[in-house]
Amino acid sequence: MSSRDRLRARAWRRRPNRRPRYVVGVAVLVTAAVLLVRMGGRPLLPVRAAPDILLITLDTTRADHLGAYGDRRAQTPRLDQLARDGVLFERAIAAAPITLPAHASLLTGIYPFTHGVRNNGSFSLRPAVPTLTTVLHERGYVTAAFVS
């Protein structure tokens, strides 16, 4: 073997073998393609649906007179079931002691001195004040309110 052949052989041994990387890369691509075809374009992770939201407000009702809050004599089985299956706030404090300002704060997240609703009379929210309903509507929710 000539010295030139020995140098070539030595250089060949020092070069990293690129074939295994190539084979691994092709195997990964083929596996990914097979998975995509078998899944039919479905996402790998389940798509989470937006949660249903039900907001119930009761005017002039004391929490300690509801079954969900511990009153054993209360006749509120539907509210108690909703409280068991949903979220029950045990330390909720109203932003105002009057219905309209309290509800305006609940639906805007801001205090009465900021949103401007002061009593149950002639006050109303300014159109520029964002509310929970407008934010939910922008995110695809259908909103409604019922008063009885």
Rosetta silent file (secondary structure, phi, psi, omega in degrees, C-alpha in Angstrom):
SEQUENCE: MSSRDRLRARAWRRRPNRRPRYVVGVAVLVTAAVLLVRMGGRPLLPVRAAPDILLITLDTTRADHLGAYGDRRAQTPRLDQLARDGVLFERAIAAAPITLPAHASLLTGIYPFTHGVRNNGSFSLRPAVPTLTTVLHERGYVTAAFVS
SCORE:     score description
SCORE:     0.000 S_00000001
   1 L     0.000  131.104 -178.052    0.000    0.000    0.000 S_00000001
   2 L   -77.135  164.731  179.766    1.443    3.325   -0.990 S_00000001
   3 H   -64.803  -32.009  178.053    1.766    6.234    1.399 S_00000001
   4 H   -65.967  -42.165  178.075   -0.891    8.049   -0.570 S_00000001
   5 H   -64.811  -38.141  178.416   -3.347    5.166   -0.079 S_00000001
   6 H   -64.390  -39.111  178.388   -2.523    5.086    3.635 S_00000001
   7 H   -64.600  -41.607  177.815   -3.306    8.810    3.947 S_00000001
   8 H   -63.317  -43.255 -179.843   -6.634    8.311    2.192 S_00000001
   9 H   -63.393  -42.338  179.214   -7.509    5.380    4.445 S_00000001
  10 H   -64.989  -42.414  179.089   -6.586    7.387    7.540 S_00000001
  11 H   -64.220  -38.435  179.148   -8.657   10.376    6.340 S_00000001
  12 H   -64.053  -39.183  179.460  -11.595    8.070    5.637 S_00000001
  13 H   -67.972  -33.833 -178.490  -11.432    6.697    9.185 S_00000001
  14 H   -76.646  -27.022 -179.826  -11.374   10.204   10.688 S_00000001
  15 L   -67.518  132.820  177.435  -14.397   11.424    8.722 S_00000001
  16 L   -65.898  143.623 -179.657  -17.583   10.963   10.676 S_00000001
  17 L   -78.625  114.529 -175.968  -19.879    8.442    9.136 S_00000001
  18 L   -87.071  -12.861 -176.685  -22.846   10.389    7.822 S_00000001
  19 H   -62.630  -46.668  179.935  -24.880    7.383    6.748 S_00000001
  20 H   -60.422  -38.592  178.241  -26.440    6.570   10.179 S_00000001
  21 H   -63.470  -41.450  179.921  -27.605   10.189   10.592 S_00000001
  22 H   -63.012  -45.581 -178.901  -29.147   10.118    7.143 S_00000001
  23 H   -63.864  -43.239  179.078  -30.919    6.825    7.836 S_00000001
  24 H   -63.569  -43.449  179.254  -32.239    8.084   11.196 S_00000001
  25 H   -60.792  -44.621  178.602  -33.478   11.321    9.604 S_00000001
  26 H   -64.661  -40.388  179.887  -35.309    9.458    6.853 S_00000001
  27 H   -62.883  -40.905  178.839  -36.814    7.058    9.417 S_00000001
  28 H   -64.434  -44.592  179.599  -38.116    9.966   11.511 S_00000001
  29 H   -63.583  -42.256  179.280  -39.678   11.633    8.466 S_00000001
  30 H   -64.760  -42.987  178.768  -41.312    8.403    7.301 S_00000001
  31 H   -61.858  -44.235  178.888  -42.680    7.733   10.792 S_00000001
  32 H   -62.183  -41.956  179.517  -44.092   11.264   11.027 S_00000001
  33 H   -64.150  -42.344  179.145  -45.723   10.928    7.605 S_00000001
  34 H   -63.341  -43.533  178.787  -47.297    7.591    8.537 S_00000001
  35 H   -61.695  -43.729  179.749  -48.647    9.030   11.795 S_00000001
  36 H   -62.953  -41.541 -179.881  -50.145   12.030   10.018 S_00000001
  37 H   -67.612  -43.779 -178.168  -51.818    9.841    7.408 S_00000001
  38 H   -67.389  -31.374 -179.683  -53.166    7.375    9.979 S_00000001
  39 H   -80.281  -12.633  177.972  -54.530   10.179   12.167 S_00000001
  40 L    65.792   29.500  178.439  -56.371   11.673    9.217 S_00000001
  41 L    82.223    3.224  178.258  -55.300   15.219   10.040 S_00000001
  42 L   -70.428  149.929  178.775  -56.723   15.116   13.571 S_00000001
  43 L   -67.903  151.311  179.356  -54.801   17.097   16.200 S_00000001
  44 L   -66.186  -38.973  179.296  -52.417   15.172   18.448 S_00000001
  45 L  -105.607  146.516  179.308  -53.976   16.661   21.580 S_00000001
  46 L   -64.904  142.108  178.328  -57.713   16.944   22.128 S_00000001
  47 L   -81.876  125.783 -178.822  -59.131   20.395   21.482 S_00000001
  48 L   -85.264  129.355  176.650  -60.635   21.792   24.652 S_00000001
  49 L   -77.559  151.849  176.857  -64.022   23.376   24.277 S_00000001
  50 L   -64.970  140.465 -178.163  -64.677   26.667   25.994 S_00000001
  51 L   -70.892  150.335  172.904  -66.360   26.092   29.350 S_00000001
  52 L   -74.088  142.971 -179.707  -70.014   26.891   29.857 S_00000001
  53 L  -124.978  127.094  175.434  -70.541   29.870   32.134 S_00000001
  54 L  -128.452  115.535  179.329  -73.642   30.437   34.228 S_00000001
  55 L  -108.649  119.175  178.713  -73.656   33.495   36.461 S_00000001
  56 L  -114.722  126.561  173.919  -76.510   33.671   38.938 S_00000001
  57 L  -120.084  139.301  179.013  -77.021   36.731   41.073 S_00000001
  58 L  -120.989  127.916 -179.787  -79.679   36.982   43.753 S_00000001
  59 L   -88.603  136.577  177.958  -80.791   40.335   45.081 S_00000001
  60 L    53.754   43.455  175.890  -81.397   40.696   48.827 S_00000001
  61 L  -120.925  125.985  178.176  -80.610   37.055   49.594 S_00000001
  62 L   -83.205  135.702 -179.581  -78.382   36.170   52.497 S_00000001
  63 H   -59.608  -36.962 -177.070  -75.876   33.409   51.802 S_00000001
  64 H   -73.808    4.237  174.582  -76.494   31.803   55.176 S_00000001
  65 H  -108.328   15.696  177.321  -80.114   31.175   54.112 S_00000001
  66 L  -116.087  143.402 -179.985  -79.097   28.893   51.218 S_00000001
  67 H   -59.713  -36.929 -178.851  -78.425   25.176   51.501 S_00000001
  68 H   -61.557  -24.916 -179.441  -75.146   25.467   49.603 S_00000001
  69 H  -103.563   12.604  170.846  -73.838   27.704   52.368 S_00000001
  70 L   110.884   -5.641  179.332  -74.949   25.465   55.221 S_00000001
  71 L   -77.779  110.759 -177.234  -78.594   26.240   56.019 S_00000001
  72 L   -72.341  -20.414 -179.553  -80.154   22.804   56.566 S_00000001
  73 L   -88.491   -9.390 -174.929  -83.690   24.238   56.492 S_00000001
  74 L   -65.635  142.900  177.980  -83.247   25.950   53.114 S_00000001
  75 L  -106.288   63.667 -176.686  -85.422   24.810   50.229 S_00000001
  76 L  -129.122   56.270 -174.257  -82.880   25.470   47.451 S_00000001
  77 H   -63.253  -36.166 -178.594  -82.076   22.039   45.950 S_00000001
  78 H   -70.273  -43.280  176.844  -81.325   23.311   42.416 S_00000001
  79 H   -64.581  -38.185  178.815  -78.965   26.031   43.613 S_00000001
  80 H   -63.270  -40.476  178.209  -77.328   23.530   45.964 S_00000001
  81 H   -65.411  -44.030  176.487  -76.746   21.136   43.049 S_00000001
  82 H   -59.087  -40.569  179.739  -75.263   23.931   40.918 S_00000001
  83 H   -65.759  -37.870  178.789  -72.972   24.829   43.807 S_00000001
  84 H   -68.810  -38.799 -175.040  -71.834   21.201   44.153 S_00000001
  85 H   -88.469  -16.673 -175.534  -71.190   20.782   40.418 S_00000001
  86 L  -116.885 -139.752  179.951  -69.751   24.219   39.696 S_00000001
  87 L  -112.142  128.471  179.190  -67.803   26.892   41.510 S_00000001
  88 L  -115.449  120.441  179.014  -69.047   28.207   44.838 S_00000001
  89 L   -89.499  119.528 -176.813  -67.545   31.430   46.123 S_00000001
  90 L   -95.767  -14.230  179.672  -67.411   31.358   49.899 S_00000001
  91 L  -133.206   60.627  178.953  -65.856   34.781   50.462 S_00000001
  92 L   -95.179  135.791 -179.615  -67.452   37.083   47.907 S_00000001
  93 L  -126.233  127.840  179.980  -67.806   40.742   48.806 S_00000001
  94 L   -71.671  147.302  178.776  -69.963   43.153   46.837 S_00000001
  95 L   -77.095  -16.161  179.963  -68.382   46.362   45.585 S_00000001
  96 L  -152.166  152.638  179.573  -71.478   48.300   46.642 S_00000001
  97 L   -85.515    8.110 -178.001  -74.469   47.714   48.947 S_00000001
  98 L  -118.772  142.699 -171.724  -76.906   48.695   46.181 S_00000001
  99 H   -55.460  -58.341 -172.920  -77.998   46.372   43.358 S_00000001
 100 H   -63.204  -47.582  176.807  -77.199   48.341   40.193 S_00000001
 101 H   -63.694  -36.121  179.176  -73.730   49.586   41.197 S_00000001
 102 H   -65.265  -43.915  178.583  -72.867   46.132   42.577 S_00000001
 103 H   -67.889  -38.338  177.219  -73.929   44.415   39.345 S_00000001
 104 H   -61.063  -40.284  177.716  -72.124   47.013   37.234 S_00000001
 105 H   -68.453  -40.575  179.065  -68.952   46.275   39.208 S_00000001
 106 H   -60.555  -39.583 -175.841  -69.483   42.527   38.924 S_00000001
 107 H   -88.581  -10.338  178.771  -69.815   42.759   35.141 S_00000001
 108 H  -114.360  -25.131 -176.823  -66.984   45.250   34.573 S_00000001
 109 L    80.936   13.158  179.048  -64.462   44.398   37.254 S_00000001
 110 L  -126.287  156.898 -176.686  -64.174   48.036   38.304 S_00000001
 111 L   -75.708  157.061 -179.637  -65.449   49.954   41.314 S_00000001
 112 H   -55.973  -37.370 -179.314  -68.494   52.251   41.227 S_00000001
 113 H   -66.666  -16.824  177.160  -66.392   55.388   41.635 S_00000001
 114 H   -94.017  -45.819 -178.202  -64.642   54.419   38.370 S_00000001
 115 H   -81.442  -16.665  171.540  -67.560   53.178   36.238 S_00000001
 116 L    91.655   -4.814  178.249  -69.867   55.930   37.495 S_00000001
 117 L   -82.762  116.845 -172.043  -72.978   53.949   38.460 S_00000001
 118 L  -106.728  -28.016 -179.336  -73.907   55.332   41.887 S_00000001
 119 L  -153.527 -173.507 -178.354  -77.419   54.096   42.670 S_00000001
 120 L   -83.875    4.442 -174.516  -80.415   52.233   41.263 S_00000001
 121 L   -86.903 -112.109 -168.659  -81.866   55.364   39.714 S_00000001
 122 L   -91.182    5.991 -177.953  -80.803   57.226   36.627 S_00000001
 123 L   -82.725  149.424  172.635  -77.218   55.983   36.286 S_00000001
 124 L  -149.261  160.516  178.727  -76.015   53.711   33.494 S_00000001
 125 L   -70.645  143.366  172.826  -72.673   52.470   32.237 S_00000001
 126 L   -68.523  144.066 -179.373  -70.910   54.491   29.585 S_00000001
 127 L   -58.473  -25.869 -177.744  -70.807   52.603   26.255 S_00000001
 128 L   -77.011  -12.050 -178.176  -66.991   52.661   26.294 S_00000001
 129 L   -79.718  117.585  179.280  -66.813   50.598   29.508 S_00000001
 130 L   -71.278  143.323  179.054  -66.140   46.945   28.582 S_00000001
 131 L  -119.854  166.138  177.280  -68.300   44.362   30.313 S_00000001
 132 H   -56.677  -40.526 -178.455  -68.024   40.642   30.882 S_00000001
 133 H   -64.877  -39.612  179.378  -70.723   40.059   28.283 S_00000001
 134 H   -69.427  -38.471  178.344  -68.881   41.990   25.568 S_00000001
 135 H   -65.347  -44.002  178.314  -65.609   40.205   26.317 S_00000001
 136 H   -64.518  -41.192  179.055  -67.327   36.810   26.236 S_00000001
 137 H   -60.618  -40.371  177.864  -69.158   37.725   23.034 S_00000001
 138 H   -63.620  -23.947 -179.750  -65.827   38.639   21.401 S_00000001
 139 L   -97.469   13.728  173.535  -64.578   35.158   22.300 S_00000001
 140 L    94.893    2.955  178.456  -67.506   33.428   20.618 S_00000001
 141 L   -79.081  150.675  169.640  -69.904   33.035   23.518 S_00000001
 142 L  -100.556  125.366 -176.173  -73.621   33.614   23.186 S_00000001
 143 L  -114.620  153.875  177.680  -74.763   35.661   26.164 S_00000001
 144 L  -155.523  159.049  176.438  -78.181   36.332   27.640 S_00000001
 145 L  -134.856  141.940  179.170  -79.698   37.780   30.788 S_00000001
 146 L  -131.520  133.863 -179.821  -82.952   36.897   32.490 S_00000001
 147 L  -123.983  134.043  176.350  -84.615   38.855   35.258 S_00000001
 148 L  -129.603    0.000    0.000  -87.558   37.653   37.286 S_00000001
